[in-house]
Amino acid sequence: MIDLRSDTVTRPTLAMREAMARAEVGDDVYGEDPTVRQLEETVSGLLGKEAALFVPTGNMGNQLAIMSSTRRGDEVVCGESAHISLFEAGAAAALSGVQFTFAGQGGLFGAAEMEAAVKPPVYYVPRTSLVTLENTHNVAGGRIFPRGDVDAITRRARELGLRLHLDGARLWNASAATGVPLSDLAAPFDTATVCFSKGLGAPIGSALAGTRAQMDDARRLRKMLGAGMRQVGIIAAAALYAITHHRPKLAEDHAHARLFYQRLRDGLDPSLTTVLEPETNIVSIDLAAKTAHNAMVRAKSDGLLISTIVPTRLRAVFHLDVSGAETETAANTLIHAIRAACDGR
């Protein structure tokens, strides 16, 4: 079975498992796990921030950024279909008492659209306090947030006195595709998250980075949420291994996504399906909702797992566990499944 549902479906390699088994550990609640400390120092260095905090999930990292950057009743600006608003189970409302307002369409937005979403400074409307960007943007198909827009948004947000958070779950992919260092991509933001269990192939974990004072606050909040972890160097070792050994392979995932796109573009009727050109490791295929569902079911019966990110969009995500040969096989399988679904078979 070829699994293209997400880049979270990877399995730890034997070498990664060995690194985990050899990890030096201690009690992280006491700050005594040397492998966790090494990971946090590595991430803060890569992102150009004062400090970093290891967390179980990107969801928690994003929510800790919100909790430490806002007050209850505030409003947070984000892009349409942002992970932080759509796929985190309403955590921002439940945990921080904030609400979202959306800028632009399709996930990305510009400075003027951001400013239009900011509430006026009067006491009877919500106070806008935080702007968040997602890079790359998941629902938009792994799109890279344009650098010019990032610079304009963050500059204007600063002028308006707003804080800035970067949901960089797939920031590794943005850096690999553009050649821009992670530190440059994260520089305009107060806080940034990165994920180890997506493109890098670790079994668990993310990190939040920012100022040392805010990370100290986030550590307290992490404990409040029940994520005071003990000998967690076992999984931090997997993240360190992934950064060193798997990050260079992201370009292969991007190449496989482009190959898959080219095969689908050449093999499908453009009047019935739209295959969006990938920027990183995600290929989106737009078609009628019923057709998408039927194609997904047919593909599974033929040995390919693929998902719908919204009812009218199939999403194929390329990762460490998919080879070039499997990419070719997956493309042929999906072409046949979509053709059959379009024909009502």
C-alpha positions, 0 to 999 in steps of 0.5 A: 500500500502506498500512503500519500494521505500525509507526511505524518505517516512515516515510520522511524528508520532503523538508524533513528530507532538506534539513536533513540535507544542510545539517547542520554536522558534525564528528568525534563521537568527539572530541566535535566534531560541533556538530549532535550536541551541539545534539541532546544538549543539546536532549534533556537539556533536554526530559527535565530531565536533566544530559546526554544521549547520542545512540545509533543505537537505543533498544535500545542506549540501554536496554542502556547504561542497564543496563550503567551501573546494574548489576553482573553477576549482578544482577536487573532488574525490568520489566513483562510483555512489556517491550521491554527483555526481549522484543525486544532479542535477550537483550542484557541477559544477553549484555552485562551478565550480568543477568536479568529478573524480571517484575512485574504482568500486561499490561505495567503494574504497581503498587508492591506488585507491584514490591516483590513481585518484588524479591529479599530481601537475602541473599547466595545469591539475585540482587541486585535493583538496577534497576527499569525502566518502559516508557511507552508500553507497546508490547505492551500497545497503546501504553498510558500508564503511570498517573502514580499508579503511576509515582510510587508505584513510583519512591518505593518503589524509592528507599526500597529503594535501587534505581535506575530506568530509563525506556524512553521510546521512545514517551514523546513519545506519552505526553506528547502524549496527557496534556499532561504535559511530558517532563521531568515524565514522566522526573523520577522516573528516573535514566535515560531513553531516547527514540526519534526513529525511531518516532512522530517519523519520523526515519530513525535514532536514540535518546537516553539521558539521565541524570546527566553522570557516568553519561552519561560512563560510557555514552559509554565503553560506547557506544564499547565496543559499536562505536558510536563515530560520526564525522560523525553530525550528518547523522542528528542533524539529522533528529532535531532536525528531527523534534522541532521539526516532527513532534512537534506532529503526534503528536495527529493519529496518536492521532486516526487511531488512535481513528477506526480503532478506532471503525470496527472496533468498529462493523464487527466481531462482538464475539463473534469479535474484541475491539478494544481502545480506544487511548490513543495511536497503537496499536490492538490487535485480539484474535482467534484465532491462525489467524484473525489470521494469515489476516486479516493475509495477506488484508489484505496482498493487499488493500493493507494491511500489518498485523502480529501483535505476539503470535499472537492480536493484530493491531496497527495503528500510526499514524504520519506517513505515514498520512492520515485518508482512508487510515485510513478505507480501512485500517479497511474493508480490515481489516474485510473481511479479518477477516470473511473469515478468520472465515468461513474464506474 
